Amino acid sequence: MSRSTVGLDPALREYLLEVSVREPQVLAALREQTGSMRNSNMQISPEQGQLLHFLVRLIGANRAIEVGTFTGYSALWTALALPPEGRLIACDISEEWTAMARRFWDRAGVSERIDLRLAPAVDTLTGLLEDGEAGTFDFVFIDADKENYGTYCELCLELVRPGGLIVLDNVLRGGRVLDPEQGDRGTEAIVALNSRLSSDGRVDLSMIPVGDGLTLLRKRPVIDTESMKQMEEME
């Protein structure tokens, strides 16, 4: 029993990885190859990837969205958790990074489950809404430019079904959320979003200290109007 979250030093994290993470070889190879690239810190950790995989299976997701794909590591974890007929719409703007993603999706045999859309994510998400796909997605993972997290979150709240799940990455910003006035616009945006979501009556919420912090949002079937009123009064 513990009254606070246990901190993970390198040795304890290695133990966690050893006894709990079941990373397929194709995912390990993708992670290692990405680790040699510039901006490799944009890739999620294996324990985060396995958590996404677990959540997709837990809720029986069939239709998913990813905002920010990079080299495809998180998308591959997600796609492997979907049923054969499942589909993941992956949003990114980089042909270079996603070229690696495509190669590994092919190796894993899940390319047919992933619909990669190379365009600004706001355009892709808005287009899905215009096509009448509101409330038809089960799962969303957001890990892209932090300044637009609020916009992505609002659009995805329209796209997911009641009971659907949205996962936001980097919500702790390496601890910089405690000092948002240092001039980091991305951190300022995350702090503002974290504050809004904390009293958002549309969702159930849990922020967990995995990786750089993950926020799990479950879209409520019925909006808590009292919480919404309180949220509006705070703004």
PLY file of the C-alpha trace (Angstrom):
ply
format ascii 1.0
element vertex 235
property float x
property float y
property float z
element edge 234
property int vertex1
property int vertex2
end_header
0.00 0.00 0.00
1.20 3.50 -0.80
-0.26 6.96 -0.36
1.72 8.42 -3.26
3.11 7.41 -6.65
6.38 5.51 -6.57
9.20 7.24 -8.40
11.07 5.19 -11.00
14.85 5.35 -10.93
16.64 3.67 -13.87
17.00 0.32 -12.09
13.34 0.17 -11.07
12.24 1.12 -14.59
14.38 -1.65 -16.04
12.67 -4.06 -13.67
9.27 -2.80 -14.83
10.23 -3.33 -18.46
11.65 -6.78 -17.75
8.63 -8.21 -15.97
5.73 -6.43 -17.67
6.44 -5.22 -21.21
5.74 -7.74 -23.99
7.16 -5.86 -26.96
7.06 -7.84 -30.24
10.33 -7.98 -32.16
9.04 -5.77 -34.97
8.19 -3.04 -32.47
11.55 -3.34 -30.74
13.29 -3.03 -34.12
11.28 0.09 -34.99
12.00 1.65 -31.62
15.73 0.97 -31.92
15.93 2.36 -35.46
14.00 5.47 -34.46
16.35 5.91 -31.50
19.22 6.67 -33.89
17.30 9.46 -35.64
17.12 13.15 -34.90
14.09 14.01 -32.79
14.05 10.45 -31.44
12.62 11.87 -28.20
9.32 12.24 -30.07
8.80 8.48 -29.79
6.80 7.11 -26.87
8.28 4.56 -24.49
7.53 0.82 -24.71
5.52 0.90 -21.49
3.37 3.67 -22.95
2.92 1.73 -26.16
1.84 -1.38 -24.34
-0.62 0.67 -22.28
-2.21 2.01 -25.48
-2.42 -1.55 -26.79
-4.03 -2.67 -23.53
-6.59 0.15 -23.56
-7.58 -0.48 -27.18
-8.25 -4.12 -26.38
-9.92 -3.30 -23.08
-12.62 -1.15 -24.67
-12.98 -3.38 -27.73
-12.03 -0.57 -30.08
-12.65 -1.03 -33.78
-12.12 2.51 -35.11
-9.25 4.66 -33.89
-7.48 7.93 -34.64
-3.90 8.96 -33.99
-2.84 12.62 -34.12
0.91 12.67 -34.61
2.43 9.47 -36.00
6.18 10.16 -36.39
7.83 6.83 -37.33
4.77 4.77 -36.53
5.66 3.14 -33.21
2.49 4.10 -31.32
0.36 3.45 -34.41
1.80 -0.05 -34.66
1.01 -0.82 -31.02
-2.55 0.40 -31.66
-3.05 -1.41 -34.95
-1.84 -4.70 -33.47
-4.57 -4.38 -30.84
-7.37 -3.81 -33.37
-9.35 -6.69 -34.87
-8.56 -7.59 -38.51
-11.44 -5.40 -39.73
-10.42 -2.52 -37.45
-9.11 0.75 -38.83
-6.75 3.43 -37.53
-6.63 6.86 -39.15
-3.08 8.14 -38.61
-2.54 11.89 -39.00
0.88 13.38 -39.76
2.55 15.86 -42.09
5.97 14.27 -42.61
6.52 12.06 -45.64
10.07 11.34 -44.42
9.17 10.04 -40.96
6.08 8.14 -42.03
8.01 6.38 -44.81
9.73 4.42 -42.05
6.37 3.83 -40.41
4.97 2.29 -43.59
7.87 -0.14 -43.86
7.37 -1.46 -40.36
3.60 -1.61 -40.69
4.16 -3.80 -43.74
6.57 -6.03 -41.81
4.00 -6.42 -39.04
1.22 -7.23 -41.51
-1.09 -4.42 -40.38
-0.82 -1.92 -43.25
-4.40 -2.56 -44.30
-5.59 -1.48 -40.86
-3.88 1.92 -41.04
-5.12 4.83 -43.14
-2.25 7.35 -43.14
-3.35 10.87 -43.99
-0.55 13.32 -44.72
-2.16 16.68 -44.04
-2.58 19.06 -41.10
-4.45 17.10 -38.47
-7.05 19.85 -37.99
-7.99 19.49 -41.66
-8.24 15.71 -41.40
-10.33 15.79 -38.22
-12.60 18.53 -39.54
-13.05 16.56 -42.76
-14.15 13.50 -40.79
-16.79 15.59 -39.04
-17.96 17.07 -42.35
-18.29 13.53 -43.68
-20.75 12.71 -40.90
-18.41 10.60 -38.78
-19.11 12.30 -35.45
-19.50 9.81 -32.63
-18.18 6.86 -34.65
-14.68 6.38 -33.22
-13.75 4.35 -30.16
-10.20 5.46 -29.37
-7.92 8.45 -30.00
-4.25 9.02 -29.18
-2.95 12.61 -29.39
0.81 13.19 -29.51
1.54 16.11 -31.83
2.29 19.84 -31.62
1.32 20.92 -28.13
0.03 24.37 -29.10
-2.90 22.73 -30.91
-3.76 20.12 -28.28
-6.86 22.04 -27.23
-8.17 22.12 -30.80
-7.37 18.45 -31.39
-9.07 17.49 -28.15
-12.28 19.39 -28.98
-12.51 17.88 -32.46
-11.84 14.39 -31.14
-14.47 14.76 -28.43
-16.95 15.20 -31.27
-15.56 12.24 -33.17
-15.50 9.65 -30.37
-18.62 7.79 -29.32
-20.05 8.05 -25.81
-17.86 5.81 -23.70
-14.97 6.29 -26.14
-11.45 7.02 -24.93
-9.01 9.84 -25.74
-5.39 9.63 -24.56
-3.19 12.75 -24.45
0.60 12.42 -24.23
3.17 14.80 -22.68
0.75 16.35 -20.22
3.54 16.86 -17.63
6.07 18.35 -20.08
9.06 17.03 -18.16
7.87 18.88 -15.06
7.68 22.23 -16.82
3.94 22.44 -16.11
5.04 23.74 -12.68
6.71 26.74 -14.33
4.70 27.58 -17.47
5.90 31.20 -17.60
9.38 30.26 -18.81
8.39 31.09 -22.41
7.55 27.61 -23.68
4.35 28.06 -25.69
3.73 24.34 -25.83
3.87 24.05 -22.07
1.59 27.06 -21.65
-0.96 25.39 -23.94
-0.76 22.10 -22.02
-1.17 23.86 -18.66
-4.26 25.67 -19.95
-5.73 22.45 -21.33
-4.99 20.48 -18.16
-6.79 23.15 -16.16
-9.85 23.14 -18.43
-10.13 19.37 -18.51
-9.90 19.05 -14.74
-13.48 20.35 -14.45
-14.88 19.36 -17.85
-18.23 17.69 -17.26
-18.15 15.99 -20.65
-15.48 13.51 -19.60
-14.21 11.20 -16.91
-10.52 11.91 -16.40
-7.36 10.30 -15.04
-3.86 11.72 -15.41
-1.20 9.09 -14.87
2.60 9.54 -14.54
3.60 7.12 -17.29
6.31 8.41 -19.62
5.94 12.19 -19.75
2.42 11.95 -18.37
-0.74 10.62 -19.99
-4.26 11.94 -19.54
-7.07 9.46 -20.16
-10.43 10.97 -21.09
-13.59 8.88 -21.28
-16.43 10.65 -23.05
-19.46 10.54 -20.80
-22.75 9.29 -22.26
-24.52 12.14 -20.42
-22.96 15.55 -19.92
-22.58 16.66 -16.32
-24.16 20.11 -16.72
-23.22 21.23 -13.20
-19.54 20.53 -13.86
-19.82 22.32 -17.20
-21.29 25.35 -15.45
-18.45 25.36 -12.92
-15.90 25.08 -15.75
-17.42 28.08 -17.55
-17.37 30.15 -14.36
-13.65 29.41 -13.96
-12.77 30.60 -17.46
0 1
1 2
2 3
3 4
4 5
5 6
6 7
7 8
8 9
9 10
10 11
11 12
12 13
13 14
14 15
15 16
16 17
17 18
18 19
19 20
20 21
21 22
22 23
23 24
24 25
25 26
26 27
27 28
28 29
29 30
30 31
31 32
32 33
33 34
34 35
35 36
36 37
37 38
38 39
39 40
40 41
41 42
42 43
43 44
44 45
45 46
46 47
47 48
48 49
49 50
50 51
51 52
52 53
53 54
54 55
55 56
56 57
57 58
58 59
59 60
60 61
61 62
62 63
63 64
64 65
65 66
66 67
67 68
68 69
69 70
70 71
71 72
72 73
73 74
74 75
75 76
76 77
77 78
78 79
79 80
80 81
81 82
82 83
83 84
84 85
85 86
86 87
87 88
88 89
89 90
90 91
91 92
92 93
93 94
94 95
95 96
96 97
97 98
98 99
99 100
100 101
101 102
102 103
103 104
104 105
105 106
106 107
107 108
108 109
109 110
110 111
111 112
112 113
113 114
114 115
115 116
116 117
117 118
118 119
119 120
120 121
121 122
122 123
123 124
124 125
125 126
126 127
127 128
128 129
129 130
130 131
131 132
132 133
133 134
134 135
135 136
136 137
137 138
138 139
139 140
140 141
141 142
142 143
143 144
144 145
145 146
146 147
147 148
148 149
149 150
150 151
151 152
152 153
153 154
154 155
155 156
156 157
157 158
158 159
159 160
160 161
161 162
162 163
163 164
164 165
165 166
166 167
167 168
168 169
169 170
170 171
171 172
172 173
173 174
174 175
175 176
176 177
177 178
178 179
179 180
180 181
181 182
182 183
183 184
184 185
185 186
186 187
187 188
188 189
189 190
190 191
191 192
192 193
193 194
194 195
195 196
196 197
197 198
198 199
199 200
200 201
201 202
202 203
203 204
204 205
205 206
206 207
207 208
208 209
209 210
210 211
211 212
212 213
213 214
214 215
215 216
216 217
217 218
218 219
219 220
220 221
221 222
222 223
223 224
224 225
225 226
226 227
227 228
228 229
229 230
230 231
231 232
232 233
233 234
